[in-house]
Amino acid sequence: MKQVMDFEKPVVNLKEKIAELKTFTENSEIDLTEEINTLEKRLEVLENDIYGNLRPWDRVQMARHQARPTTLDYIEQIFTDFIEFHGDRSYGDDAAIVAGVAFYKETPVTVIGHQRGKDTKDNIHRNFGMPHPEGYRKALRHMKQAEKFNRPIVCFIDTKGAYPGKAAEERGQSEAIARNLMEMAGLTVPIVCIVIGEGGSGGALGLGVGDHIHMLENSTYSVISPEGAASILWKDSGLAQKAAESMKITSYDLKELGVIDRIIPEPKGGAHRDVEAQAISINEVLENSLKELQGLQPDELLEKRWEKYKKIGDYTEI
């Protein structure tokens, strides 16, 4: 059964009503074409009203939708000849991060991304998309390899956050993320990061230091989840919706703040409604980014990257 979010229930109910009338018309001699056309026009207006005025909490629900396309879905749609590699050559493999090489329009690239599961069994295997330190070390191994062979890097970000368990901390979770931040800042090849779902805390930042950072329209990118922020601020995770309103975590907020470069539009109703159409939108932005970045010399690339992060955020000196 498909997940229906609270704010879109009126749309779903109206679609079901239209489907019922169409079935009734097909199986009887009564012509309800005029009524169906009227409802379809009403549906279009309703969809524009609901999906065109989404609140931050609505976008959080979109970003978490169980059918939302994952990194592997976009790899299949956008790249060719993808070969996935496993392991950090130190401890083991982490299925919460996928990494490998592929061709993008005949150009070899390194592709890395968080990977959630499609069902309960897959989510358990992939730890619900929350990486352990070996996942970040695997990612870094492939980033350094990309630098060695002068391959652009494409990172897909989609995680609630790095796994906070005892074993992950014992194996150096914080150090692994910090090292990725440091190393990504100095890589001499183009890095394009795309937030495709949730971008949560350091877990997202471990793959998020890029020359260009883009976000899908209904994705989120924040230092903490709305539930976590509500627990800290008001001692009540039930106030997550209130927290989401004030945290500036949507693509539009972050574009205004200068954190991201471009907002990638989604099909009406979210990326899960049409994966192919969403992949086409991502492809257009990715192509433009790589064309711009591949024309830069390594020194220019590093200087622009430094300037980009230096300008993020507003502050006042006293």
Salt bridges, closest charged atoms under 4 A:
ASP6 OD1 - LYS9 NZ 3.37
GLU8 OE1 - ARG273 NH2 2.88
GLU40 OE2 - LYS22 NZ 3.00
GLU47 OE2 - LYS15 NZ 3.45
ASP58 OD2 - ARG55 NE 3.27
ASP73 OD2 - LYS118 NZ 2.58
GLU84 OE2 - HIS86 ND1 3.88
ASP93 OD2 - HIS86 ND1 2.96
ASP93 OD1 - LYS138 NZ 2.83
ASP122 OD1 - ARG126 NE 3.44
GLU134 OE2 - ARG171 NH2 2.90
GLU147 OE1 - LYS144 NZ 3.47
ASP158 OD2 - ARG116 NE 2.72
GLU170 OE2 - LYS166 NZ 2.54
GLU175 OE1 - ARG137 NH2 3.21
GLU175 OE2 - ARG179 NE 2.73
GLU183 OE1 - LYS144 NZ 3.33
GLU198 OE2 - ARG64 NE 2.98
GLU198 OE1 - LYS160 NZ 3.21
ASP211 OD1 - ARG305 NE 2.72
GLU227 OE2 - ARG64 NH1 2.73
ASP261 OD2 - LYS308 NZ 2.76
GLU266 OE2 - ARG68 NH2 2.60
GLU287 OE2 - LYS291 NZ 3.66
GLU292 OE2 - HIS212 NE2 3.65
GLU307 OE2 - LYS310 NZ 3.29
